[in-house]
Amino acid sequence: MAAAKPEPAFLTTARDRQREMVEQYYSDLASAGGPKRPVAYMLVGGNLTEIVRSFGFEVVFPEIVALNCAIKHVSLPNILHAESQGYGLDVCGYVKNDLGLQELGGQTPFGRIPPPDLLVCSFSGCYVYVKWWEALAEKYGCPLFMLDVPYMRDAEPQAEDIQYLVTQLNEFIALLEKITGRSFDLAELRKTLARSRKAEQGWVDYLASGKHRPSPIEAYFEAVFYMFPINVLRGTDVAADFYATVNEEVRARIAEGHYPVPEEKFRLVVEGVPPYPSYRTFWDFFRKWGAVSVAATYPKVGGLFDRGFLHDPARPLESIAEYSLGAYVNQSWPLRRQIIGEYIRDFEADAVLIHGIKSCRSFTAGQGDLRDRLIHDHGIPTLYIESDHEDPRYFAPAQIKNRMDAFFESLDRRRGSVPLPVVNA
């Protein structure tokens, strides 16, 4: 058997840099905590990381820690421990991983997670966040700030919603001044937002490259790794520089003809959170059929930057308010359907795959109706499958593979005989 052909050097640069950033992030956290380097826990969607970082906080995102635990196949012991403490089977896997991990000492394959000095809950789109952060506040006794984010009802943020959030942001800044003994530095916040904007533009450029045929990116499986800097390190030079490296790699892929699958047969839009404990297995089910995700909704949970929003240093608090409103899971279902419809049209997708999460009702509720609308109203082939983002007990590989094989077989038969539907988003 011939030896496997080595990957071109340009394919490993961004991947290795991403791993270095993850390792460095957890290494930095190991020595954090206390007055000199306080730690804030935040949620990914609609977060206030720029404000917090401008006051010298390190930031922990328990959702990110949870997905890292799941990918490393260590989430189940944390989940089982949380269930032994009374948390039910239907409670979000992120929540159970985090609360179980906290009770077991905070040790992960990447390093120990320090306890919080401040809890910041921007509960856009999911009320479970509130109860999760309340449980952490009860355990650690540290200050808890709740950012009440109105639900997005229209495509553009309402002026009264922005003002409502700006008022809360000023209250948050006053709390940070009290906790740290430092005065708010507007100039420093503007600098942080400028670095965020640079990273966001690079991220948008990366995502837009999925429009190329064949696609030089995998907008679901690969993008989940590459979204780490935009979600966790936003506001730093490291994040801004990373996407320059990524986009240089994408250009090299196009020039060299090196694509995510050797022969692109099916272009998909993917909705839903990945099954992290079986990440590679799930990805292989796509690659077997030459299926590549050209656009996906999950990498946008940290911000719909590809929809025209970038942080604006000239309007710091108003810009942060708009960002919090625009989190993907904070969109109404009519808006989410519109976003998905435009992805199908703009990225010339052949089909949609929806991955439902048993323990995440906020992301999953409405996905069944979405499937029916795409099939019956727009004629878009759509597959709905279900497992879990954290709990490996819910991933049934044989059943999922059979359903995906049947779906791709039907797409293969359909190819050439039925024109691509036009979606009026």
C-alpha positions as CSV (number, residue, x, y, z in Angstrom):
1,M,0.0,0.0,0.0
2,A,1.4,3.4,-1.0
3,A,2.2,5.8,1.8
4,A,-0.3,8.6,2.5
5,K,0.6,11.7,0.6
6,P,1.7,14.5,3.1
7,E,-0.5,17.5,3.4
8,P,0.9,20.7,1.9
9,A,2.6,23.0,4.5
10,F,0.0,25.7,4.0
11,L,-2.8,23.4,5.3
12,T,-1.2,23.0,8.7
13,T,-0.2,26.6,9.5
14,A,-3.6,27.9,10.7
15,R,-4.5,24.6,12.4
16,D,-1.3,24.6,14.4
17,R,-1.7,28.2,15.3
18,Q,-5.2,27.5,16.5
19,R,-3.9,24.7,18.7
20,E,-1.2,27.0,20.1
21,M,-3.8,29.6,21.0
22,V,-6.0,27.1,22.8
23,E,-3.0,25.8,24.8
24,Q,-1.8,29.3,25.6
25,Y,-5.3,30.4,26.7
26,Y,-5.7,27.6,29.2
27,S,-2.1,28.0,30.4
28,D,-2.8,31.7,31.1
29,L,-6.0,30.7,33.0
30,A,-4.0,28.4,35.3
31,S,-2.5,31.4,37.1
32,A,-5.5,33.7,37.0
33,G,-7.9,34.6,39.7
34,G,-7.9,37.1,42.6
35,P,-7.4,40.9,42.7
36,K,-4.4,41.1,40.3
37,R,-5.9,39.0,37.5
38,P,-9.6,38.5,38.2
39,V,-11.7,36.0,36.2
40,A,-15.1,36.7,34.7
41,Y,-17.4,33.9,33.5
42,M,-19.4,34.8,30.4
43,L,-21.6,33.2,27.8
44,V,-20.7,33.3,24.1
45,G,-23.8,34.8,22.6
46,G,-24.0,38.6,23.0
47,N,-21.1,38.7,25.4
48,L,-19.4,41.8,26.9
49,T,-15.8,40.7,26.6
50,E,-14.4,44.0,25.3
51,I,-15.7,45.9,28.4
52,V,-14.5,43.2,30.8
53,R,-11.1,43.0,29.2
54,S,-10.6,46.7,29.3
55,F,-10.8,46.3,33.2
56,G,-8.1,43.7,33.2
57,F,-10.2,40.5,33.6
58,E,-9.4,37.1,32.2
59,V,-12.5,35.6,30.6
60,V,-13.8,32.0,30.9
61,F,-16.6,30.8,28.6
62,P,-18.0,27.6,30.2
63,E,-19.7,26.7,26.9
64,I,-16.3,26.6,25.2
65,V,-14.8,24.6,28.0
66,A,-17.7,22.2,27.7
67,L,-17.3,21.6,24.0
68,N,-13.6,21.1,24.5
69,C,-14.3,18.5,27.2
70,A,-16.8,16.8,24.8
71,I,-14.3,16.7,21.9
72,K,-11.7,15.2,24.2
73,H,-14.3,12.6,25.3
74,V,-14.3,13.6,29.0
75,S,-17.8,15.3,29.2
76,L,-19.7,12.2,30.4
77,P,-18.2,11.9,33.9
78,N,-19.0,15.6,34.5
79,I,-22.5,15.1,33.2
80,L,-23.1,12.0,35.3
81,H,-21.8,13.8,38.4
82,A,-24.2,16.6,37.8
83,E,-27.1,14.1,37.4
84,S,-26.1,12.5,40.7
85,Q,-26.6,15.9,42.2
86,G,-30.2,16.1,40.9
87,Y,-29.9,17.6,37.5
88,G,-32.3,15.9,35.1
89,L,-31.6,14.1,31.8
90,D,-33.3,17.0,29.9
91,V,-31.1,19.7,31.3
92,C,-28.6,21.3,28.8
93,G,-25.4,19.3,28.4
94,Y,-23.3,22.4,28.6
95,V,-24.8,23.2,32.0
96,K,-24.3,19.7,33.4
97,N,-20.7,19.5,32.1
98,D,-19.9,22.8,33.7
99,L,-21.6,22.2,37.1
100,G,-20.2,18.7,37.3
101,L,-16.7,19.9,36.3
102,Q,-16.9,22.6,39.0
103,E,-17.8,20.1,41.7
104,L,-15.0,17.8,40.5
105,G,-12.3,20.5,40.9
106,G,-12.3,22.2,37.5
107,Q,-9.6,20.0,35.9
108,T,-9.8,19.6,32.1
109,P,-7.5,18.0,29.5
110,F,-6.3,21.5,28.8
111,G,-5.7,22.6,32.3
112,R,-7.5,23.7,35.4
113,I,-10.4,26.2,35.1
114,P,-10.1,28.9,37.9
115,P,-13.2,29.8,39.9
116,P,-15.0,33.1,38.9
117,D,-14.5,36.5,40.6
118,L,-17.4,37.8,38.6
119,L,-20.3,36.2,36.7
120,V,-21.8,38.0,33.7
121,C,-24.9,36.6,32.2
122,S,-26.1,38.0,28.8
123,F,-29.1,35.7,28.5
124,S,-29.9,36.4,24.9
125,G,-32.1,33.7,23.5
126,C,-32.0,31.1,26.4
127,Y,-33.5,31.4,29.9
128,V,-31.5,28.4,31.0
129,Y,-28.5,30.7,31.1
130,V,-30.1,32.6,34.0
131,K,-30.6,29.5,36.2
132,W,-27.1,28.2,35.3
133,W,-25.4,31.5,36.4
134,E,-27.6,31.6,39.5
135,A,-26.3,28.1,40.4
136,L,-22.7,29.3,40.0
137,A,-23.4,32.5,42.0
138,E,-24.8,30.3,44.9
139,K,-21.7,28.1,44.8
140,Y,-19.0,30.8,44.6
141,G,-20.7,33.8,46.3
142,C,-19.3,36.3,43.8
143,P,-21.0,39.2,42.1
144,L,-23.5,38.3,39.4
145,F,-24.5,40.8,36.7
146,M,-27.5,40.0,34.5
147,L,-27.7,41.7,31.1
148,D,-31.4,41.6,30.0
149,V,-31.3,41.4,26.2
150,P,-34.6,41.9,24.4
151,Y,-35.6,39.4,21.8
152,M,-35.0,40.4,18.2
153,R,-38.4,41.0,16.6
154,D,-37.3,42.8,13.5
155,A,-34.4,42.6,11.1
156,E,-32.9,45.9,12.5
157,P,-32.5,46.6,16.2
158,Q,-35.0,49.0,17.7
159,A,-33.8,52.3,19.1
160,E,-35.5,51.7,22.4
161,D,-33.8,48.3,22.8
162,I,-30.4,49.8,22.1
163,Q,-31.0,52.5,24.7
164,Y,-32.3,49.9,27.2
165,L,-29.1,47.9,26.9
166,V,-26.8,51.0,27.0
167,T,-28.4,51.9,30.3
168,Q,-27.5,48.5,31.6
169,L,-24.0,48.7,30.2
170,N,-23.4,51.9,32.2
171,E,-24.6,50.1,35.3
172,F,-22.2,47.2,34.5
173,I,-19.3,49.6,34.1
174,A,-20.1,51.2,37.5
175,L,-20.0,47.7,39.0
176,L,-16.6,46.9,37.4
177,E,-15.2,50.2,38.8
178,K,-16.4,49.2,42.2
179,I,-15.0,45.7,42.0
180,T,-11.6,46.6,40.6
181,G,-11.1,50.1,42.0
182,R,-10.2,51.2,38.5
183,S,-11.8,54.0,36.5
184,F,-13.4,53.2,33.2
185,D,-11.1,54.0,30.3
186,L,-13.1,54.8,27.2
187,A,-10.0,55.1,25.1
188,E,-8.9,51.6,26.1
189,L,-12.3,50.3,25.2
190,R,-12.1,51.9,21.8
191,K,-8.7,50.3,21.2
192,T,-10.1,46.9,22.2
193,L,-13.1,47.3,19.9
194,A,-10.8,48.3,17.0
195,R,-8.9,45.0,17.5
196,S,-12.3,43.2,17.6
197,R,-13.4,44.8,14.4
198,K,-10.2,43.7,12.6
199,A,-10.7,40.1,13.7
200,E,-14.4,40.2,12.8
201,Q,-13.6,41.4,9.2
202,G,-11.1,38.6,8.8
203,W,-13.7,36.1,10.1
204,V,-16.2,37.4,7.6
205,D,-13.8,37.1,4.7
206,Y,-13.1,33.5,5.7
207,L,-16.8,32.6,5.9
208,A,-17.6,34.3,2.5
209,S,-15.0,32.1,0.8
210,G,-17.6,29.2,1.0
211,K,-19.3,30.9,-2.0
212,H,-16.4,29.7,-4.2
213,R,-17.0,26.5,-6.2
214,P,-15.7,24.2,-5.1
215,S,-15.6,25.5,-1.5
216,P,-12.1,25.9,-0.1
217,I,-13.5,25.8,3.5
218,E,-15.7,23.5,5.6
219,A,-18.1,26.0,7.1
220,Y,-19.3,23.8,9.8
221,F,-16.7,21.3,11.0
222,E,-13.6,23.4,10.3
223,A,-15.2,26.7,11.2
224,V,-16.0,25.4,14.7
225,F,-12.2,25.2,15.3
226,Y,-11.5,28.5,13.7
227,M,-14.3,30.3,15.6
228,F,-12.3,30.0,18.9
229,P,-10.4,33.3,18.5
230,I,-13.5,35.3,17.5
231,N,-15.4,34.0,20.5
232,V,-12.8,33.6,23.2
233,L,-10.0,36.0,22.2
234,R,-11.9,38.8,20.6
235,G,-10.4,42.2,21.3
236,T,-6.8,40.9,21.3
237,D,-4.1,41.3,18.7
238,V,-3.8,37.5,18.6
239,A,-7.3,37.1,17.3
240,A,-6.9,39.8,14.7
241,D,-3.7,38.4,13.4
242,F,-5.0,34.8,13.3
243,Y,-7.6,35.4,10.6
244,A,-4.9,37.0,8.3
245,T,-3.2,33.6,8.5
246,V,-6.4,31.7,7.9
247,N,-7.3,33.7,4.8
248,E,-3.8,33.4,3.4
249,E,-4.3,29.6,3.7
250,V,-7.7,29.8,2.0
251,R,-6.1,31.6,-1.0
252,A,-3.4,29.0,-1.1
253,R,-6.0,26.2,-1.1
254,I,-7.7,27.8,-4.1
255,A,-4.4,28.2,-5.9
256,E,-3.3,24.7,-5.2
257,G,-6.8,23.1,-5.8
258,H,-6.8,21.6,-2.3
259,Y,-10.3,21.4,-1.0
260,P,-12.1,19.9,2.1
261,V,-13.2,16.9,0.0
262,P,-11.3,15.7,-3.1
263,E,-14.4,16.0,-5.2
264,E,-17.2,18.3,-4.1
265,K,-20.6,16.6,-4.9
266,F,-23.0,18.3,-2.5
267,R,-23.1,21.8,-1.1
268,L,-24.9,21.9,2.2
269,V,-26.2,24.5,4.7
270,V,-26.0,23.1,8.2
271,E,-28.2,24.2,11.1
272,G,-27.6,23.2,14.7
273,V,-24.9,22.5,17.2
274,P,-22.4,19.7,16.4
275,P,-22.4,16.4,18.3
276,Y,-19.0,17.1,19.9
277,P,-18.4,13.7,21.5
278,S,-18.6,12.1,18.0
279,Y,-17.3,15.0,16.0
280,R,-15.0,13.1,13.7
281,T,-17.4,10.3,13.1
282,F,-20.2,12.7,12.1
283,W,-17.8,14.6,9.8
284,D,-16.8,11.3,8.1
285,F,-20.5,10.7,7.3
286,F,-20.3,13.9,5.2
287,R,-16.9,13.3,3.6
288,K,-17.9,9.8,2.4
289,W,-20.4,11.4,0.1
290,G,-18.3,14.4,-1.0
291,A,-20.6,16.6,1.0
292,V,-19.2,19.9,2.2
293,S,-20.9,22.6,4.3
294,V,-20.6,25.9,2.5
295,A,-22.5,27.8,5.2
296,A,-23.7,27.0,8.7
297,T,-25.6,28.8,11.5
298,Y,-23.7,27.4,14.6
299,P,-20.4,29.3,14.0
300,K,-22.5,32.5,14.2
301,V,-23.7,32.0,17.8
302,G,-20.9,34.4,18.9
303,G,-22.1,37.0,16.4
304,L,-23.7,37.4,13.0
305,F,-20.7,39.3,11.7
306,D,-21.3,38.0,8.2
307,R,-24.7,39.8,8.2
308,G,-23.1,43.2,8.1
309,F,-22.4,43.9,11.8
310,L,-18.9,44.9,13.0
311,H,-18.1,46.5,16.3
312,D,-17.6,50.3,15.9
313,P,-15.1,52.0,18.1
314,A,-16.8,55.4,17.3
315,R,-20.0,54.2,19.0
316,P,-18.6,51.9,21.7
317,L,-21.6,51.2,24.0
318,E,-24.2,51.4,21.3
319,S,-22.2,49.0,19.1
320,I,-21.9,46.5,22.0
321,A,-25.6,46.8,22.6
322,E,-26.3,46.0,18.9
323,Y,-24.0,43.1,19.1
324,S,-25.8,41.6,22.1
325,L,-29.1,42.0,20.3
326,G,-27.8,40.3,17.2
327,A,-26.7,37.0,18.6
328,Y,-28.0,34.2,16.4
329,V,-30.1,32.4,19.1
330,N,-31.6,35.8,20.0
331,Q,-33.3,36.0,16.6
332,S,-37.0,35.2,16.1
333,W,-37.7,32.1,14.1
334,P,-38.9,34.2,11.1
335,L,-35.5,35.9,11.1
336,R,-33.6,32.6,11.5
337,R,-35.6,31.2,8.5
338,Q,-34.7,34.2,6.5
339,I,-31.0,33.9,7.3
340,I,-31.0,30.2,6.3
341,G,-32.9,30.9,3.1
342,E,-30.3,33.6,2.1
343,Y,-27.5,31.1,2.8
344,I,-29.1,28.6,0.5
345,R,-29.4,31.2,-2.2
346,D,-26.1,33.0,-1.8
347,F,-24.0,29.9,-1.4
348,E,-25.8,27.9,-4.0
349,A,-26.5,25.0,-1.6
350,D,-28.1,21.8,-2.8
351,A,-29.6,20.8,0.5
352,V,-29.9,21.5,4.2
353,L,-29.0,19.3,7.1
354,I,-30.4,20.1,10.6
355,H,-28.8,18.6,13.7
356,G,-31.2,18.8,16.6
357,I,-29.9,18.7,20.2
358,K,-31.9,16.7,22.7
359,S,-30.8,18.9,25.7
360,C,-30.9,22.3,24.0
361,R,-34.4,23.4,23.5
362,S,-33.6,27.1,22.7
363,F,-31.6,26.1,19.6
364,T,-33.7,23.1,18.6
365,A,-37.3,24.4,19.2
366,G,-38.7,25.2,15.8
367,Q,-36.3,23.1,13.7
368,G,-39.0,20.6,12.8
369,D,-41.1,23.4,11.4
370,L,-38.0,24.8,9.6
371,R,-37.5,21.4,7.9
372,D,-41.2,21.3,6.7
373,R,-41.0,24.8,5.4
374,L,-37.8,24.2,3.4
375,I,-39.2,21.0,1.9
376,H,-42.8,21.9,1.2
377,D,-42.6,25.7,0.6
378,H,-39.2,25.9,-1.1
379,G,-38.5,22.4,-2.5
380,I,-35.1,22.2,-0.7
381,P,-34.1,18.7,0.3
382,T,-33.7,18.8,4.1
383,L,-32.7,16.1,6.6
384,Y,-33.4,16.4,10.3
385,I,-31.3,14.2,12.7
386,E,-30.9,14.4,16.4
387,S,-28.4,13.5,19.1
388,D,-26.6,15.8,21.7
389,H,-23.8,18.3,21.8
390,E,-22.3,17.0,25.0
391,D,-23.8,13.6,26.0
392,P,-22.3,10.7,24.0
393,R,-25.2,8.4,25.2
394,Y,-27.5,10.1,22.6
395,F,-25.3,9.5,19.5
396,A,-26.4,6.4,17.6
397,P,-23.8,6.1,14.8
398,A,-25.5,3.2,12.9
399,Q,-28.9,4.9,12.8
400,I,-27.5,8.3,11.9
401,K,-25.2,6.9,9.2
402,N,-28.2,5.0,7.7
403,R,-30.3,8.1,7.5
404,M,-27.5,10.2,6.1
405,D,-26.6,7.6,3.5
406,A,-30.3,7.4,2.4
407,F,-30.5,11.2,2.2
408,F,-27.3,11.5,0.1
409,E,-28.4,8.6,-2.1
410,S,-31.7,10.4,-2.9
411,L,-29.7,13.6,-3.6
412,D,-27.5,11.7,-6.0
413,R,-30.5,10.3,-7.9
414,R,-32.1,13.7,-8.0
415,R,-29.0,15.4,-9.4
416,G,-29.3,16.4,-13.0
417,S,-33.1,15.7,-13.2
418,V,-34.4,18.5,-11.0
419,P,-33.1,22.1,-11.2
420,L,-31.9,23.8,-8.0
421,P,-34.9,25.6,-6.4
422,V,-34.7,29.3,-6.0
423,V,-35.3,30.5,-2.4
424,N,-36.9,33.9,-2.1
425,A,-35.5,34.6,1.4
